[in-house]
């Protein structure tokens, strides 16, 4: 069920076309200056020539890409939320940037039935929409140069779409550290936006502390307060007994043709909403094995259950 309301206090969304992004640093400058902005730290440039796709146009392409694959959304209004952190991360792996040349990069949007209009009307408010039940969301990448859209999560072809994007934008993976971070970026996009309802039932586990927070939150989302704490403490005790030393460092092995990477993830408790029913008793720690070619193409080679062992 979707409900509309008027957000009078909403701030106008910042237009991406007003500035440029350089690696992890965000600059808001007049467009002409973006042609000449060079990172003093890396020597890389993100150019925005006059032919580059503007943010507003790219949002339309992202929505069209979702509608083309989800026919049941044809009568629904869709909204976009831009994720510049993914754009900056992906730019790191484009061969043009790594060779000191201009890199176009991509826009990355979260598309959903929930959101707000970007532009404020003359009366000073904007219309927003909230979703009261399951809220499916999708990541879509849009090339700044070609305008091509790539459905990166929520669809059967999302994995193939990521590889197509990597090929079109000329990705190059050179170092072990790059392969690890690139693999994590792939999974974050593939699993989709995190939401309490309808979001992916998988979370990356970059550290033991973040893993424990994820596991505790998952228990407390599926059990009543006293029982959730009891189950979490039991899970943590059994984990520490089996793995007294940290195991969450990503494992990467490099070869002549690419990299083998293991990324650790927490698979959350699955459940149904109406009526609420748990399909699993507890979350599971898994290792996702990725094979990453030098040109950025990724194959999921398999998954290993690490804990609890009985979940295998």
Steps between C-alpha positions, in 0.01 A plus 500: 500500500637841402401823676577854384554806714647849464845561641496878540832509681684287245824640365558508127715218377854592398545471125800292398548707188611793716830340588736210450627207701865408526578169669381527862504880499189691401534840340218738421637729233373668183506248217778669298740448789431126501685469168826595668465365853786261572551308822825601665511156658441271202517702180163367383229706339126464471400718208147610430491615138195667358383170350498322839162390628357728767368371829135574420523314168678206662227466762248457221712227342523318835122504546445384142741208554303379802164540325621305196576196718216533754180529299287506816645845577366664185225688687713592804699817556867427566757713679880506493764553765857551387790306660818694435708267719455221243581737214825603664597141577434378145702785351810361670499196270453665160807452285490856366520646850784268599696609192454869580234552233149636519248264659128543453381271776141415583202624693357249751139533613276320744158472335188449713131576528591696815662842472448870431486717191837660430376843404301728728187649345427870527287452811806389696427133569552173323305177478644190663389137505552241773445125477330339798573135422784329309706763322699351210793715387752470221846632415548625145824632349491748210806580288574873497644470149264267312184528709471119513328367812601189693260321739738410782265344757156350533484328160606162365752661265661728765825301509532505120413870498788577739743315275364684195554830682857403591574417135339814359678729747837326457572379852847375590584319827872501573564442873375261768356787703313626192357154436374469858333842502362450149347167604338663803362779279352239264323319784365820657346595168379147422332452839324834464405781740466409866147538636318356801223363277572356160873570511769240430533222754879521477744747659874530442718432806808723462595465869409284799339791684276587205415132457393473865288815470331357191433166673362665815272729300378204297409299810318798650309556176364146507459419872357673803741704711599248770524209262697695238773588751520142624531363147760759400722427804479128421593563135798720599627250760488210253671714233783601736547139605538386139699804381704638794708705255357751252410340164343797330799617300411468130705241313637584155720284277632651176603328179589581141134516396349674801417468867317255726329686784298382800261755647332425833127567534224444755190329359212630709202313638236466230137557585155556355296807594133403477486311724843547655690174493873435541648279230840471678596480868813717485726694262784326319855619426609407147797551271413602144770396253552734204721464196589843366670536162749775429234687300252494790272214395377309807392138540345372823690174548308381805405558863637337817312490830742598778268521800296335637635177352164325528360744243704331228 
